[in-house]
Structures are given as structure tokens and as C-alpha cells.
Amino acid sequence: MRGLGSKGLAAGCVLVGVVLGVAVVSLVWLPYDPADTSGGRLVPPGGEHLLGTDKLGRDLLTQLMIGARIALVAGGGSVLLGGVLGVLAGLAAGFATRWLDDALAAALDALIAFPTLLLAMLVVAVRQASLGSAVLAIGLAMSAVVARLTRILVKRVLAQDYITAARTSGSSWPRIIAEHVLPNIWPTLLVNLALQLGLAVLAEASLSYLGLGPPPPNASWGRLLHEAQATVLTAPVGAIAPGVLLVVLVVGVNLVADGLRDLAPGRSR
């Protein structure tokens, strides 16, 4: 199993690395200007346009490269926001008194049950549709999941005998968190955050598909799918390409998460 985990981790790193490489290249070079519509409508792949053009005459490869950047920024930003808020809330719940812990647990369950799409609508209503609004909505929804997991892990660690020994020896709670709690919970949290990255990418694509993500000219993969659905029979590349890239990135992230889980210590798994 450890060997299979290593192979899966390597395969996942390759898939994610390909998308990451495309995103990095898009920062310094693009085949065409994103707003250039001189290529002609729905030109088939080949010639000057490797993957053809969309219904507005924009180069599809250029749009996909920008979409890779948006997907990684949205996913990474959501995981960062959700991870920081979730870990802090989980630590607070883990060390809280009984009544406060119960209140925080109920609040986390309510936030987890609240659909991400509705939360995104509320955020967009306040801040308008943008990449930042999508990251904020996804990150807030993700923070509840991370917080609940952190709370469970923290309580499991605090029940160990070495925590009692540390308290008896006079160690402060900040020192116990730094020396005992965080080192014991981070492997599980890392795997969970890797899985959340894939979910965040899908969530951003879903929001963009519904018009709640980054507005034009930002070429999110979800928005490309939405725009290509009307011409999927006459120009299928416009719908197939962003869908394939979404699958590649999400599968790659999941393989990385599975590989990290298999490489983690047995207790953390």
C-alpha cells in the first residue's frame, strides 16, 4: 500500500504540476490577447489557433490558460482562508468549556449544512460577483469543515496522558499547542486541506458557471463551459477542453491527498 501511495502521489504531482505550469506560463506569455476577437467565430482547431476559437472569436487556448490561473488562485485562496479560520476555530472549540464547546459545535454544524451556493449568493449580493467573492464564500464554507475536524483532533490529543503530564510540569497552553497539539494533528489536517483544494476548484467552476464567479474578461473554466454549452454540437472542443482540465486538476489533487494520507504515520491515517 505504501508503494501504491507513492505512485499515486507522483502521478498526482505530475497532473497538478502540468496545470500549475500552464498557469505560471500564462503570467508571462499568452498566444493572443484575451480580448482579441479577430480570430473568427468558432474556428476549428489548427492553424493559427491550436484549439480553435469560441463564439466571440477569442482564442480558446488563451482562455484555458487564464482559466488555469484562476482555478489555482481560487482553490489556493479558499484553502488558505478556510484553513486559517478553521484551525483557529477548531482550537478554540477544543480548548473551550463544555457549554461554549457545544455552542461552537452547533454553529459549525449549521454552517456546514448551509449550501455553499446560497452563501455565495449572499456574498455576491454584498460584494458583487468577483474572484474575491468566490474565494470568500468557498473559504467560509470550508472553514466549518476544517474547524470540526480540528476540534475532534484537538480533543483526542488533549485526552492523552502526556498532556496531563505537561500540565503537571507547568507547561502553558500555548506551549502545549505548539509542542504537542499541532505536531500531532497537522498530518491529518494536511490531507484534509488537500482534498478541500479539489472541492474548492469544483466549487469555483460551479459558481462561475452560474455567473457568480469572476466576471468577463476573466476566463474561468466554469464560465467557458457555460458559454460553450450552446455550441457543444458544432464546436465541442470549447466544452470538452475546460471539462478535461477540471478533471485533470481535481484528480491530481485527490491523488496527492491520497498519497499524503498513505505516507502519514499510521495513527494519523
C-alpha positions in Angstrom: 0.0 0.0 0.0 2.9 2.4 0.8 4.3 1.8 -2.7 0.9 2.4 -4.4 0.6 5.6 -2.3 3.9 6.8 -3.6 3.0 6.1 -7.2 -0.3 7.9 -6.7 1.4 10.8 -5.1 3.9 11.0 -8.0 1.1 10.8 -10.6 -0.9 13.5 -8.7 2.1 15.8 -8.6 2.6 15.4 -12.3 -1.1 16.3 -13.1 -1.2 19.2 -10.7 2.3 20.3 -12.0 1.0 20.4 -15.6 -1.8 22.8 -14.6 0.5 24.8 -12.4 3.0 25.1 -15.2 0.3 26.3 -17.6 -0.9 28.9 -15.0 2.7 30.2 -14.5 3.3 30.5 -18.2 0.1 32.4 -18.6 1.5 35.1 -16.3 4.3 35.9 -18.8 3.0 34.7 -22.2 -0.3 34.1 -23.9 -0.9 33.1 -27.5 -3.3 36.1 -28.0 -4.7 39.0 -26.1 -7.6 37.7 -24.0 -9.9 40.4 -25.6 -8.8 39.8 -29.2 -11.9 38.7 -31.2 -10.3 38.9 -34.6 -9.9 35.1 -35.0 -13.4 34.5 -36.3 -16.3 32.7 -34.7 -16.0 29.0 -33.8 -12.9 28.4 -35.9 -11.9 24.7 -35.6 -8.6 23.6 -34.0 -5.5 24.0 -36.1 -3.6 26.7 -38.0 -3.2 29.9 -36.1 -5.5 28.8 -33.3 -4.3 25.5 -31.8 -7.6 24.7 -30.1 -9.8 27.0 -32.2 -11.9 30.0 -31.1 -15.0 30.5 -29.1 -18.3 32.0 -30.3 -16.9 35.5 -29.9 -13.8 34.8 -31.9 -11.4 34.6 -28.9 -8.5 32.1 -28.9 -9.6 29.1 -26.8 -6.1 28.2 -25.7 -5.6 31.7 -24.3 -8.8 31.4 -22.4 -7.9 28.0 -21.0 -4.5 29.2 -19.8 -6.1 32.1 -18.0 -8.7 29.7 -16.5 -5.9 27.5 -15.1 -4.5 30.6 -13.2 -8.0 31.5 -11.9 -8.7 27.9 -10.8 -5.5 27.6 -8.8 -5.8 31.1 -7.3 -9.4 30.4 -6.3 -8.6 27.0 -4.9 -5.5 28.1 -3.1 -7.0 31.2 -1.7 -10.1 29.3 -0.5 -7.9 26.7 1.2 -5.8 29.3 2.9 -8.7 31.3 4.2 -10.7 28.2 5.2 -7.6 26.6 6.8 -6.7 29.5 8.9 -10.2 30.3 10.1 -11.0 26.6 10.6 -7.9 25.7 12.6 -8.3 28.8 14.8 -12.0 28.0 15.4 -11.2 24.3 16.0 -8.5 25.1 18.5 -10.9 27.4 20.3 -13.6 24.8 20.4 -11.2 22.1 21.5 -10.0 24.1 24.5 -13.4 25.7 25.3 -15.5 24.9 28.3 -18.4 22.4 27.9 -21.2 24.9 27.2 -19.1 27.0 24.8 -17.8 23.9 23.0 -21.4 22.8 22.5 -22.4 26.2 21.2 -19.5 26.3 18.7 -20.2 22.7 17.6 -23.8 23.7 16.9 -22.7 26.8 15.0 -20.2 24.7 12.9 -22.9 22.1 12.0 -25.3 24.9 10.9 -22.6 26.4 8.7 -21.7 23.0 7.2 -25.4 22.4 6.4 -25.7 25.8 4.8 -25.3 25.4 1.0 -22.2 26.9 -0.4 -24.2 28.2 -3.4 -26.6 30.2 -1.2 -23.6 31.5 0.8 -22.0 32.7 -2.4 -25.2 34.4 -3.4 -25.3 36.3 -0.2 -21.6 37.3 -0.6 -22.2 38.4 -4.2 -25.2 40.4 -3.2 -23.0 42.4 -0.8 -19.7 42.5 -2.7 -20.7 41.8 -6.4 -19.5 38.9 -8.5 -15.7 38.6 -8.5 -12.9 36.2 -7.8 -12.6 37.6 -4.3 -16.3 37.0 -3.6 -16.0 33.4 -4.8 -12.9 32.8 -2.6 -14.6 34.4 0.4 -17.7 32.3 0.0 -15.9 29.0 -0.6 -13.4 29.7 2.2 -16.1 30.4 4.8 -17.9 27.2 3.9 -14.7 25.3 4.0 -13.7 26.7 7.4 -16.6 25.0 9.1 -15.4 21.6 7.8 -11.8 22.2 8.8 -12.9 23.6 12.2 -15.0 20.5 13.0 -12.1 18.2 12.1 -9.6 20.3 14.1 -11.9 20.2 17.1 -12.2 16.4 17.1 -8.4 16.0 16.6 -7.6 18.5 19.4 -9.9 16.8 21.9 -8.3 13.5 21.0 -4.9 14.8 21.7 -5.9 16.6 24.9 -7.2 13.3 26.3 -3.7 11.7 26.2 -1.6 11.2 29.3 1.3 13.2 28.1 -0.9 16.3 28.0 -1.7 15.7 31.7 2.0 15.3 32.4 2.8 18.5 30.5 0.2 20.4 32.5 1.5 18.9 35.8 5.0 20.1 34.9 3.8 23.6 34.5 3.6 24.0 30.7 1.4 26.7 29.5 -1.4 26.1 27.0 0.3 28.0 24.1 3.4 25.8 24.7 1.2 22.7 24.7 -0.4 23.7 21.5 2.9 24.4 19.8 4.7 21.3 21.1 2.0 18.7 21.4 -1.2 19.6 19.7 -0.2 21.0 16.3 2.5 18.4 15.6 0.0 15.6 16.2 -2.8 17.0 14.2 -1.1 18.6 11.2 -0.7 15.3 9.1 -4.5 14.7 9.1 -5.2 18.4 8.5 -2.8 18.5 5.6 -4.6 15.6 3.9 -8.0 17.2 4.5 -6.9 20.5 3.1 -5.5 18.8 0.0 -8.9 17.2 -0.5 -10.6 20.6 0.1 -8.5 22.1 -2.6 -10.1 19.8 -5.2 -13.6 20.7 -3.9 -12.7 24.4 -3.9 -11.7 24.2 -7.6 -15.0 22.5 -8.4 -17.0 25.0 -6.3 -15.4 27.9 -8.1 -16.2 26.4 -11.5 -19.8 25.8 -10.4 -20.1 29.4 -9.2 -18.6 30.7 -12.5 -21.0 28.5 -14.5 -23.9 30.1 -12.7 -22.5 33.6 -13.2 -21.4 34.1 -9.5 -17.7 33.9 -10.2 -15.1 36.2 -11.8 -16.9 38.4 -14.5 -15.6 38.8 -18.0 -12.9 39.1 -19.3 -11.7 36.6 -16.7 -11.9 33.2 -18.4 -12.8 30.8 -15.6 -13.2 27.2 -16.8 -16.8 27.2 -15.4 -17.7 30.2 -17.4 -16.2 28.7 -20.5 -18.3 25.6 -20.0 -21.4 27.8 -19.7 -20.6 29.8 -22.9 -19.8 26.6 -24.8 -23.0 24.7 -24.0 -25.0 26.4 -26.8 -22.4 25.3 -29.4 -21.4 22.0 -28.0 -22.6 20.1 -31.1 -20.9 22.3 -33.6 -17.8 23.2 -31.7 -17.3 20.5 -29.0 -13.7 21.5 -28.1 -15.0 24.6 -26.3 -16.9 22.4 -23.8 -14.6 19.4 -23.7 -11.3 21.2 -23.1 -12.2 23.0 -19.8 -14.0 19.9 -18.6 -11.0 17.8 -19.2 -8.7 20.3 -17.4 -11.1 20.4 -14.5 -10.9 16.6 -14.2 -7.1 16.6 -14.6 -6.7 19.1 -11.8 -9.2 17.6 -9.4 -8.0 14.0 -9.9 -4.4 15.2 -9.5 -5.2 16.9 -6.2 -7.1 13.9 -4.9 -4.2 11.6 -5.8 -1.8 13.9 -3.9 -4.2 13.8 -0.9 -4.4 10.0 -1.0 -0.6 9.8 -1.3 0.0 12.1 1.6 -2.5 10.0 3.6 -0.7 6.8 2.8 2.7 8.3 3.7 1.4 9.7 7.0 2.1 7.9 10.3 -0.3 5.0 10.9 -2.1 6.8 13.8 -2.7 9.9 11.6 -4.1 7.8 8.8 
